[in-house]
Amino acid sequence: MPRSLQDLIAEIRDSASIVDVISYYIPVKRAGRSYKALCPFHPDRNPSLMISEEKGLWHCFGCGAGGDVFSFVMKMENVDFMEAAKLVAERVGIPFKWEGRGRWDNILEICETCAKYFHNVLLSKPEGEKALHYLQGRGMNMETIKQFMLGFAPPDLKELLNLLKDYPNEDLENCGIFSKREGRLHLILSGRITFPIFSPNGKVIAFGGRVLDDSTPKYINSWETALFRKGRILYGFHLAKKDIMEAKKAFIVEGYMDLIALYSAGIKNTVATLGTALTDEHLRLLKRYCEEIYLAFDPDSPGMNATLRASPLIEEAGLRAKVILIPEGYDPDTFIRKKGKKGFEEIVEKAVDISDFQLKKALEKGDEGRQEAIDIISNISDPGKRNEVSKKLAEELAKGDPEMVREYLNWITLEVRKRRAGDRTKVRVTATPSMRPEEALGKMEKVEKEFVRSLLLEPSFIKPVTEIIKEELLSNSLLRSIYSKIKSLAGEGFSRGALLDMLEEEEKKKVSEIELEELPPPTEQVVYDCALKILEIYLKRVGQINREALKLINEGKLARKKSIVSLRSLFKTLQNLL
């Protein structure tokens, strides 16, 4: 019977012994009901990587890495999810085939055929001469053109459609390269230079196209498909990943020509976004290969705005980031063609930390930029870095007056504390006078983490609890997302495998941490206490709590019988009151 890709992944996960797979790479020793090993992802003297065969999860309590069997292979082999699934399938002897795989393969073959055809037109056909002269005029030699498989899409479709005649029309319509109007296929890249877009493992999955004149839009991408999502793919990554891993840093530019110019000049650890801002998926991919990124966006307003938008995501991904200040009148492509690799390396040396860059941009706005600067500092999670940037802002505002530096620093510190306690960017937490806002936030996350852990380890709690607790009550975005996915499975009957299929890699890491912590098993009373505390914090945060509600909550905390039934009754009373 044909099986779906989802069924295949579930079969591979169920068939693979996570201990056997991990022990293929590193020595593993039994530790009670679990297993332990030296973590291969950071210098580890005492075994800090724990593995649970029963749960199918692993987690390192040293560096925080974790997940399921696929997560380990992805991280160990530096491959994407599908490649990891294929490797695990081979190890357990399961054919990597599923219903619809033929269609998947067809689209890959169509993209590959089109890439070769466009490339041949550029190099060998009269229709491609103008495009070839244009590229050569932009400083590209034949080696570069061939390496990036650049091409030209001619207006006449007959020859290309003849090459694709054996593929179903449905696949041609779904490959993202053609549109259908009045019953006929039209090439959306017609009359444009083509830039094949490759998956991380080097398969053509889409195209970019550039006009040869001043018409607009100057650049377009083929449509998004089952294989291609702009927010997941970085142009040139298939070529750059080895160099990125060796250098432990990546340069990020905005477009095809910028990337090709840097790569051709020998700066090979470079990738490009595809007409979209940096996404968390881009950054998670880079995090597997490097520790630092350099943003080389155009100095015009859209490029700078893209840089500013990327900052919170970069902070969340745990990457260090610097901004390369491209001189006015240049973009990375024109700069490196004019100044060469040496000139580019000189401006790389002068790159500024992204927080410093943001502060500079905020302060250019005058007095109104001060509050923006405070928000920027508030979003920095590392206390040491936060203090460092606060001092820089104080010195900038004091304008050389040593006495005023301390005054400004006190003001900045107070304002940042307010925001991190919930004034704007973080949730509000009621804390004792001696408790710092950061400690209160940590306590709140601990409560939410224990709540989610209780549901993961005792699935019988899921259905009754998720009928009461809405996901928006949780303040931690990662835990809220995991809870939302647990909640979505409540009606179908919870299974760990089904949940893992839904989770992103960061969520898997968090789940493995929660489940493999050596803590007492959860009880109904634990769920009750956590749920009540989550509600109390939420009501205070949104300013919805009142004296009568607070009295009920306090009575609930002191109740002798703490069960999900009594919790449901208390929540109903509170809802009627609020």
DRENMARFI-194752 format. One line per field, with one value per residue (C-alpha): y, z, x; residue number from 1. Coordinates in steps of 0.1 Angstrom, whole numbers, plus 5000, padded with zeros to 4 digits. Layout:
% DRENMARFI-194752
c2: (Y,...)
c3: (Z,...)
c1: (X,...)
pos: (NUM,...)
***
This chain:
% DRENMARFI-194752
c2: (5000,5035,5055,5092,5110,5115,5078,5070,5094,5079,5043,5054,5070,5039,5015,5033,5028,5062,5046,5025,5056,5078,5050,5048,5082,5083,5058,5055,5040,5028,5050,5033,5033,5059,5062,5089,5100,5128,5155,5158,5194,5211,5203,5178,5162,5146,5129,5155,5141,5119,5096,5079,5049,5048,5084,5085,5117,5130,5162,5177,5195,5212,5230,5227,5207,5181,5166,5133,5108,5130,5161,5143,5131,5166,5182,5155,5153,5190,5180,5191,5171,5151,5141,5130,5110,5093,5084,5069,5050,5034,5024,5006,4992,5011,5022,5060,5060,5074,5082,5114,5108,5104,5139,5153,5137,5150,5186,5181,5167,5195,5221,5204,5201,5238,5249,5229,5243,5279,5275,5261,5289,5315,5299,5285,5301,5334,5343,5342,5365,5397,5382,5367,5401,5417,5392,5396,5433,5429,5412,5376,5351,5318,5298,5318,5316,5278,5273,5291,5275,5309,5310,5328,5320,5327,5339,5310,5280,5253,5237,5237,5222,5195,5185,5183,5166,5133,5151,5155,5190,5190,5187,5215,5237,5230,5234,5272,5280,5282,5299,5288,5314,5307,5270,5275,5274,5306,5308,5334,5339,5346,5371,5371,5360,5329,5321,5285,5283,5252,5233,5228,5195,5209,5202,5228,5237,5271,5301,5338,5360,5394,5417,5430,5465,5490,5475,5464,5443,5440,5406,5379,5344,5314,5307,5289,5252,5221,5222,5259,5284,5318,5320,5287,5289,5310,5315,5300,5280,5247,5261,5281,5257,5241,5275,5288,5259,5263,5301,5298,5329,5338,5370,5377,5398,5407,5395,5371,5395,5406,5370,5360,5390,5381,5344,5351,5374,5345,5354,5320,5319,5341,5335,5357,5362,5359,5392,5387,5397,5372,5347,5325,5295,5311,5318,5284,5269,5292,5284,5248,5260,5291,5314,5348,5366,5397,5416,5433,5449,5478,5512,5525,5526,5492,5475,5492,5485,5448,5449,5464,5439,5410,5420,5403,5371,5371,5376,5348,5324,5329,5343,5372,5398,5427,5452,5460,5497,5498,5533,5554,5549,5513,5479,5448,5439,5473,5479,5447,5451,5486,5481,5444,5417,5438,5468,5447,5431,5466,5475,5441,5451,5482,5463,5473,5452,5452,5468,5497,5501,5502,5527,5550,5548,5555,5585,5600,5606,5630,5630,5605,5580,5578,5556,5535,5530,5519,5493,5481,5475,5459,5432,5421,5389,5386,5408,5415,5427,5447,5465,5472,5487,5507,5523,5532,5549,5568,5580,5591,5610,5626,5640,5639,5650,5624,5634,5630,5595,5581,5600,5587,5552,5551,5564,5538,5509,5519,5522,5489,5471,5485,5472,5438,5435,5440,5476,5470,5440,5415,5403,5419,5398,5406,5401,5407,5439,5420,5400,5414,5414,5388,5365,5370,5362,5331,5319,5324,5304,5277,5275,5272,5247,5225,5228,5216,5189,5175,5172,5155,5129,5124,5125,5117,5153,5168,5166,5180,5207,5220,5225,5251,5266,5287,5289,5327,5324,5312,5341,5322,5320,5286,5269,5285,5270,5236,5237,5248,5217,5194,5210,5203,5166,5164,5152,5126,5109,5122,5104,5116,5107,5128,5157,5154,5155,5189,5205,5228,5219,5245,5231,5196,5208,5222,5191,5169,5191,5191,5153,5142,5163,5141,5154,5137,5126,5152,5149,5164,5188,5200,5207,5225,5248,5256,5264,5286,5305,5309,5324,5348,5360,5365,5385,5408,5411,5423,5444,5423,5411,5426,5423,5397,5376,5378,5366,5336,5327,5329,5307,5282,5281,5271,5246,5211,5192,5202,5184,5192,5189,5216,5236,5236,5248,5276,5288,5289,5310,5334,5336,5347,5372,5387)
c3: (5000,4991,5020,5025,5033,5069,5073,5059,5084,5113,5101,5100,5134,5150,5133,5142,5175,5185,5206,5176,5153,5178,5186,5149,5154,5190,5219,5241,5276,5295,5326,5343,5320,5297,5280,5280,5259,5254,5233,5199,5195,5222,5242,5267,5295,5315,5295,5293,5264,5276,5253,5260,5238,5252,5242,5211,5222,5230,5248,5258,5292,5284,5251,5249,5217,5214,5195,5179,5158,5127,5146,5156,5121,5107,5131,5128,5090,5083,5061,5059,5073,5042,5037,5074,5070,5040,5058,5088,5064,5047,5081,5091,5056,5047,5011,5009,4988,4993,4975,4955,4955,4917,4914,4937,4915,4883,4896,4903,4869,4852,4871,4861,4825,4823,4840,4814,4786,4797,4802,4768,4752,4770,4758,4724,4709,4691,4715,4744,4729,4744,4779,4777,4767,4796,4821,4808,4810,4847,4852,4849,4832,4817,4848,4870,4845,4843,4881,4888,4857,4846,4816,4794,4790,4754,4745,4722,4742,4715,4720,4758,4758,4734,4759,4786,4766,4786,4819,4830,4825,4862,4871,4846,4861,4897,4892,4897,4863,4841,4843,4824,4806,4781,4781,4772,4793,4795,4808,4837,4832,4795,4782,4814,4826,4847,4881,4891,4929,4945,4976,5003,4988,4953,4934,4912,4928,4915,4895,4897,4866,4857,4829,4804,4803,4828,4828,4861,4881,4876,4894,4899,4914,4901,4922,4956,4954,4976,4971,4972,5000,4999,5036,5039,5010,5009,4974,4970,5002,4984,4974,5005,5033,5035,5035,5061,5084,5080,5086,5113,5098,5069,5048,5039,5009,4993,4957,4931,4915,4949,4959,4926,4928,4963,4955,4923,4943,4966,4994,4992,5026,5012,5008,4996,5006,4978,4978,5014,5048,5068,5085,5116,5093,5074,5107,5122,5090,5094,5131,5123,5104,5120,5150,5134,5105,5086,5070,5037,5026,5003,5020,5007,5029,5021,5028,5061,5071,5064,5086,5115,5111,5113,5147,5171,5150,5151,5189,5193,5171,5193,5165,5167,5140,5125,5098,5070,5061,5023,5012,4996,4959,4960,4966,4973,4936,4924,4954,4950,4912,4918,4950,4948,4975,4995,4995,5007,5035,5047,5052,5068,5094,5102,5105,5136,5160,5149,5183,5177,5142,5155,5182,5156,5134,5163,5176,5141,5147,5176,5209,5196,5189,5226,5234,5203,5216,5250,5232,5213,5245,5262,5234,5241,5261,5273,5305,5298,5263,5275,5301,5274,5250,5278,5286,5249,5247,5280,5266,5233,5251,5276,5247,5266,5300,5325,5353,5329,5318,5352,5352,5318,5327,5357,5336,5308,5333,5350,5317,5304,5336,5332,5296,5304,5332,5308,5299,5262,5247,5276,5298,5331,5362,5397,5417,5453,5458,5461,5429,5397,5366,5350,5379,5378,5341,5348,5374,5351,5323,5348,5357,5320,5313,5342,5329,5294,5309,5328,5296,5277,5304,5314,5282,5302,5314,5279,5269,5302,5306,5270,5273,5300,5292,5260,5244,5246,5284,5280,5276,5264,5226,5222,5250,5237,5202,5216,5238,5208,5189,5219,5221,5184,5190,5220,5200,5180,5208,5217,5204,5208,5172,5158,5179,5168,5132,5138,5157,5143,5153,5181,5195,5194,5213,5240,5242,5246,5273,5292,5289,5297,5328,5359,5379,5399,5378,5374,5394,5390,5418,5398,5368,5389,5406,5373,5355,5382,5383,5345,5347,5375,5356,5324,5341,5358,5325,5306,5335,5337,5373,5401,5439,5438,5411,5431,5462,5443,5429,5464,5478,5450,5459,5495,5485,5500,5470,5440,5408,5372,5381,5407,5384,5357,5383,5395,5359,5351,5381,5372,5336,5348,5371,5345)
c1: (5000,5014,5026,5029,5062,5049,5042,5077,5094,5074,5084,5121,5119,5102,5126,5158,5175,5187,5215,5227,5227,5246,5270,5279,5295,5307,5312,5281,5278,5248,5238,5209,5178,5195,5229,5255,5284,5310,5293,5309,5296,5317,5348,5334,5355,5327,5299,5271,5252,5222,5203,5169,5162,5126,5118,5140,5156,5191,5203,5236,5234,5267,5261,5223,5221,5194,5165,5156,5176,5173,5185,5217,5225,5217,5241,5268,5268,5259,5229,5193,5163,5156,5193,5194,5162,5176,5209,5189,5167,5197,5211,5179,5173,5141,5137,5135,5104,5069,5037,5043,5080,5077,5062,5090,5116,5099,5100,5137,5143,5123,5144,5176,5166,5156,5189,5210,5189,5191,5229,5233,5213,5236,5268,5259,5228,5224,5195,5219,5247,5234,5230,5265,5280,5261,5275,5311,5306,5299,5333,5323,5345,5335,5346,5322,5294,5298,5303,5270,5253,5240,5218,5193,5156,5146,5111,5104,5093,5091,5125,5123,5088,5099,5127,5100,5073,5074,5065,5028,5013,5005,5042,5051,5025,5037,5074,5073,5088,5057,5023,4992,4971,4944,4952,4989,5021,5042,5077,5078,5116,5112,5138,5158,5193,5187,5203,5196,5189,5203,5192,5219,5228,5233,5200,5184,5151,5142,5154,5161,5157,5172,5162,5188,5173,5159,5124,5108,5108,5145,5147,5121,5122,5103,5072,5075,5068,5069,5107,5114,5107,5125,5126,5145,5170,5202,5216,5251,5249,5256,5290,5298,5289,5324,5341,5317,5324,5362,5361,5334,5318,5296,5291,5255,5246,5213,5215,5228,5253,5267,5273,5289,5312,5325,5328,5347,5371,5379,5355,5338,5321,5293,5255,5227,5191,5165,5146,5135,5148,5168,5145,5149,5152,5182,5199,5193,5209,5239,5242,5250,5281,5294,5294,5296,5279,5288,5260,5270,5238,5234,5238,5205,5175,5159,5193,5197,5162,5168,5198,5178,5150,5174,5188,5163,5164,5202,5202,5177,5197,5228,5250,5274,5268,5287,5276,5300,5297,5296,5306,5278,5274,5285,5269,5291,5293,5305,5327,5347,5350,5364,5385,5392,5395,5420,5397,5368,5389,5398,5361,5355,5382,5361,5328,5308,5288,5251,5241,5265,5251,5216,5225,5241,5210,5187,5207,5207,5170,5177,5158,5131,5159,5168,5138,5145,5181,5167,5145,5176,5195,5165,5164,5200,5198,5234,5238,5275,5269,5239,5260,5287,5262,5246,5280,5285,5251,5258,5292,5275,5248,5272,5293,5326,5313,5326,5301,5272,5282,5272,5239,5230,5241,5219,5190,5196,5199,5167,5148,5162,5151,5116,5114,5129,5104,5076,5071,5073,5092,5090,5062,5054,5062,5054,5086,5097,5117,5150,5144,5159,5136,5158,5153,5116,5115,5136,5112,5082,5099,5106,5069,5060,5087,5075,5039,5049,5071,5041,5021,5049,5056,5019,4998,4967,4968,4968,4931,4916,4943,4943,4905,4913,4947,4949,4983,4984,4987,5023,5048,5078,5075,5093,5073,5041,5047,5055,5023,5002,5014,5008,4973,4966,4972,4949,4918,4937,4955,4989,5021,5057,5064,5035,5047,5083,5071,5055,5084,5111,5147,5149,5116,5130,5161,5138,5117,5148,5161,5127,5122,5157,5162,5164,5135,5107,5077,5049,5017,4983,4991,5022,5000,4974,5000,5017,4985,4973,5006,5006,4971,4980,5011,4991,4963,4988,5007,4976,4963,4931,4935,4914,4912,4884,4902,4934,4916,4902,4936,4952,4925,4931,4968,4958,4932,4937,4925,4944,4933,4925,4887,4891,4913,4885,4860,4883,4890,4853,4847,4875,4863,4828,4844,4867)
pos: (1,2,3,4,5,6,7,8,9,10,11,12,13,14,15,16,17,18,19,20,21,22,23,24,25,26,27,28,29,30,31,32,33,34,35,36,37,38,39,40,41,42,43,44,45,46,47,48,49,50,51,52,53,54,55,56,57,58,59,60,61,62,63,64,65,66,67,68,69,70,71,72,73,74,75,76,77,78,79,80,81,82,83,84,85,86,87,88,89,90,91,92,93,94,95,96,97,98,99,100,101,102,103,104,105,106,107,108,109,110,111,112,113,114,115,116,117,118,119,120,121,122,123,124,125,126,127,128,129,130,131,132,133,134,135,136,137,138,139,140,141,142,143,144,145,146,147,148,149,150,151,152,153,154,155,156,157,158,159,160,161,162,163,164,165,166,167,168,169,170,171,172,173,174,175,176,177,178,179,180,181,182,183,184,185,186,187,188,189,190,191,192,193,194,195,196,197,198,199,200,201,202,203,204,205,206,207,208,209,210,211,212,213,214,215,216,217,218,219,220,221,222,223,224,225,226,227,228,229,230,231,232,233,234,235,236,237,238,239,240,241,242,243,244,245,246,247,248,249,250,251,252,253,254,255,256,257,258,259,260,261,262,263,264,265,266,267,268,269,270,271,272,273,274,275,276,277,278,279,280,281,282,283,284,285,286,287,288,289,290,291,292,293,294,295,296,297,298,299,300,301,302,303,304,305,306,307,308,309,310,311,312,313,314,315,316,317,318,319,320,321,322,323,324,325,326,327,328,329,330,331,332,333,334,335,336,337,338,339,340,341,342,343,344,345,346,347,348,349,350,351,352,353,354,355,356,357,358,359,360,361,362,363,364,365,366,367,368,369,370,371,372,373,374,375,376,377,378,379,380,381,382,383,384,385,386,387,388,389,390,391,392,393,394,395,396,397,398,399,400,401,402,403,404,405,406,407,408,409,410,411,412,413,414,415,416,417,418,419,420,421,422,423,424,425,426,427,428,429,430,431,432,433,434,435,436,437,438,439,440,441,442,443,444,445,446,447,448,449,450,451,452,453,454,455,456,457,458,459,460,461,462,463,464,465,466,467,468,469,470,471,472,473,474,475,476,477,478,479,480,481,482,483,484,485,486,487,488,489,490,491,492,493,494,495,496,497,498,499,500,501,502,503,504,505,506,507,508,509,510,511,512,513,514,515,516,517,518,519,520,521,522,523,524,525,526,527,528,529,530,531,532,533,534,535,536,537,538,539,540,541,542,543,544,545,546,547,548,549,550,551,552,553,554,555,556,557,558,559,560,561,562,563,564,565,566,567,568,569,570,571,572,573,574,575,576,577,578)
***
